Amino acid sequence: MTEMNDRNNTHVNQEFVSPKIVPDKPKRRIRVRTVLVPLFFMLLHTGVMSLVMFVYVLFYTMSVDPATADTIRSNLGDPVFRADFLIEINAQTYVSLFSMLLLIPIYLFYVYWRKRNDIQVLDLMRLSPAQIINAFMIIIGAMGLTQLWMAFLMQLDSSSALGVEFKKYTELMKYFKPSEGWMFAVEIVATVILVPIGEELLFRGIIQDELRRALPPVFAVIATSLLFAIFHGNLIQGSYVFFVGLALSIVYYLTGNFLVPVGMHIIFNVIGSGAFSKLFGLSKQGETVLIYILYAAIPLMIFGFGRLYRLRGKLPAEGGS
């Protein structure tokens, strides 16, 4: 009888013991929208920039005398003439400016619309000073990696396929130097501020959010970075942009705050565009010192990733609703 009572008591106690609550893992599933949403927004981004470029060139040709306009129209098919012409009229800066002014509100509206449907696209977790400092070290180190990659490309045989592409790229980059006066201010607004915001809304915001709902984090990060690199079009630029995109996507995953990759992208553009050197009046020697600082930051980048990974334990599970 005593044994039976013990079993009954045990059974009763088990009924009143609260079961351990284990949070559900985010359910990942590849759906049609996993492909269509990134594709749609990348095409939208490209289409808007192409349309703005067309309108900008059209208005420019309408503002000059008929003879000059005819010369422009008849020679636009020549790649060399077209490149020189677009650089001369600051097309890249103005097209970036007006395109971002159109695209950023569209992206924000999409984010707002998804949130209205109880789906959080942009993560904005609280940040600690340590996370911000480590993110800064990571982007500086990532830029050091891009410099190492460019140094490697410089050693290639100029007659090889990659060597030919690198030569074309370096020749083109000679034309892209910071402007003077008010035009420099326009470049800062467009290239250093608006472009990072627009591209981060597209890639780390919309695209990475869509992919992380369908793929494990590592694949979502790599896929987003590859799309970011391919999106830049040029083979050489895309190759080094991949390193930076990877850093941005990983840091976003580890910090859970969209503003962090935006800030990192701004730092990358302000240094990479030459605006930093111009703002601080760096000489050739000063720019060389800057490159060595970027090299020296590579070990700090590795440390930064490790530190952010350890800090990530304070963040909720990946995946969103």
N, C-alpha and C positions, 0 to 999 in steps of 0.2 A: 504493500500500500504506500509506504514512504517513497519507494522508487517511482511509483506512478504519479504521486503528487509532485515530485521533483520534475518529472517530464512535463507535467501540466504547467507548472510554474515557469519552466524554461520557454514553453510554447507561448504563454501569455506575455512574458517579457519581450520575446522576439517581435510580437505583434505591435508592441508599443515603442520599439526602437525605431527612430527615424532612419530611413534608408539614406545612404551617402549619395548626395547629389553630385553627379559628374556632368560638367557642361558638355553639351553636344559639340562635336567638331563641325566646323563649317562644311556644308555639303557642296562639293565642287562637281560641276557637270558642264561639259562642253555643249553649248547650244548654238543655234543659228546666229543669234545676236553676238556671240563671242567673236565671230568673224565679221559680221556685218557692221557692228558699231565702230570698231577701229577703222575698218575700210571706209565707211561712210565719212567719218570725221577727217581722216587723212585726205580723202578726195575733196572734201569741202574746203579744207585748209589750202590745198594746192589750187583748187579752182578759184577761190577768192583772190589769192595772190596773183594768179594769171590774169584774172579779170581786171584787177587794179592796175597791173602792169600795162595791159592793153589800153585802158582808159587814160593812164598817165602819159603814155607815149602819144596817144591820139590828141590829147589836149596840148601837148608840147608842140607837135607838128602844126596844130592849128594856130599856135601863138607866134610862129616864125613866118618869114616871107615865103611866098609860093615856091620860089626856086629852091630854097633850102629844104622845104617840106618835100618836094619832089625828089631831091637828092637822098634824103633820109629814107623815104619809102622805097626807092629803087635799090638801095644798098643794104636794107635790113636783112636780106637773105644771106649776106656774107657774115660768117661767124666773127671774124676779126673786127669788121666795122661795127657790128651789133654790140660786141663787148665794149669797144672803145666809146661808142655812142651812149650806152646805158651808164657807163661810169662817169662820162662827162656831164650828164644831166642828173647825177645823183639818184638814179632810179632805185637802186637797192634800198637806200635809206628811206625815201618817200614811200615806196611800195610797202616796205616793212611797217612804217608808221601807220599808213591808212588801213592796211590789211589787219593789223592787230586791233585797231580801233573798231573794226567791224567784227572780227572773230572773237575777241575776248567777251563781249556781251553775249554772243551766241553760246559760247561754252558755259558761261555763268548761268544763263537761262536753263541750259540742259541740266546743270548741277542742281539748280533750284527745283526744276520739274521732277527730277529723280527723288529729291528730298521730300517733296510733297507726296510722293508715293512711298514714303518711309524707307527709302534706299539712300544711304549715305555714300556719296561718291568721293568727297574730299575729307580725309581724316585730319583733324586739328587737335591732336592730343596735347596736353600740357607739356612744355619743354623745361628741362633743367639747364642751367648754364653749362654743365659738363657736356650735354648733348650738342649744344650749339658750338662749343669749342672744338669738339671732335669732328663735327661736320665740316668746320672750316679747315681743319688739318687734312681731311679727306679730299676736299676739292683742290687744295693746293698740291697735294701729293698726286692726284689724278692728272693735274696739268703737267707735273713733272714726268709722269708716264707718257703723256702725249709728246713731250719734248724728246724723250728717249726714242720713241717710235719714229719721230720725224728725223732724228739724227741717224737712225738705222736706214731710213729710206734714202737719205742723202748719199749713203755709201753704195747704193745699188748701181749696177751698170746702167748708164743712161739710155742704152739701146734696148734694154729689156722692157717687157710690157709694163711692169710696174714703174720702172725708171722713167719711161716716156710719160706716163700719167703724172708722176711726181714733178717732172720738169714743167709740164703744162700747168700744174697747180701753182708752182712757185712763180711762174711767169705771170699768172693771173693775179696772185696775191700782191705783186708789186704795186698794182694800181689801187689797192684798198688800204689807204692810209688815212688817219684822222684828218678831217677838214679844219678850216680855220673859222674863227668868229662864231656867228650865230648858227652856221651850218654844223659846227661841232656840237653845239647844244642839242640840235635836232637829232644828231646821231646818238647822243647819249640817251635821249628819251626813247628813241626807236629801238636801237640795238641793245642797249644795256638794261633798259627797264621793261619796255613793252614786249619785246620778242621773248625774253625768258618767261614772263608771265603767261603769254599766249601758248608757247610751246610746252610749258609745264602743265597748264590746264589740259592740253591735248594728250600728252604722253603720260606723265605721272598721274594726272587726274583721271581723265576719261578712259584712256586705253589700259593703263595698268589696273585700274579699278575693275574693268570688264574682264581682263585676263585672270586676275587673282580670284575671281569667283568661279573660274573654270579649271584653273591649273594650280598645281602646288607652287608655293612662293618662289622657289628657285627658277622654275620654268617661266613663271609670269614675269620675273625680273629680267631674265635673259631675253625673252621674246620682246618685251617693251624696249629694251636697249637696242636690239637688232632693228626693230622698226624705226627707232629714233635715228640710227645710223643710216639706214637705207633712205629715209625721208630726206636726208641732206643731199642726196643725188650724186655728188662728186665722190669718186672712189676713194681718193686720198683723204678728203675731209671726213667722209663717212667712217673710214678706218680708225681715225683718232677720236672721232666723236663717240664711237662705241665705248671707249674706255670711260669717257665722261658720263655718258648715258647710264652705264652700268653703276657707276658711283652714285649717281642721282637716284636711280631706282632702288638700290640697296639701302641707301640712307633713308629714303622715304619709308621703306618697309620696316627698318629698325627703329625709327623715331615715331612713326605714325602721325607725322605732322607735315602737311603739304607745303607749308611756308618754308621749310628747311631746304628742299630741292630748289625752290624758287630763288632763295638767297644764294645758294651755291651756284646756280646757273648765272645769276647776275655777276658774281665774282669772276666766273669763267669768262664771261663776255667782256667785262671791263678790262681784264688783263689781256685776253686773247685778241681783242679788237685794236689794241694799242692805245686805248683811251687812258689807261693807268699811266703809261709812260709819258703821254702828252700832258696829263694833269699835273704830274710831279716833275716834269721837265727832265726825264732821264736821258742821259747821253747813251752812246753806243756801249760804253763801258758799264754804265748803270744797268742797261738791259741785259748785258752778259751776267752781271751779278744777280739780277732777278732770275735768270734761267737757272743759275746754280742753286739759288734758294729753292726753286721748284724741284730740282733734283734731290736736294737734301730733305725735302718734305715727304718723299716716297716712303721711308720707314715710318714716319709719323702717320701716314695714311693707313698703313697696316695696323698700327697701334689703335688708331681711331675706330677702325672697323671692329676690332676686338672689344674695345671699350663700349661702343654702342650696342654690340651684341649682348654684353653683360647687363647693360642698363635696360635692355628691352623687356626684361622680366616683369617690369612694372606696367607693360602695355597689355591690353586685352587681346584675345585670340584674333588672328587674321581672318579676313573674309567678309566682314560686314553683313548687313541684312539684305 
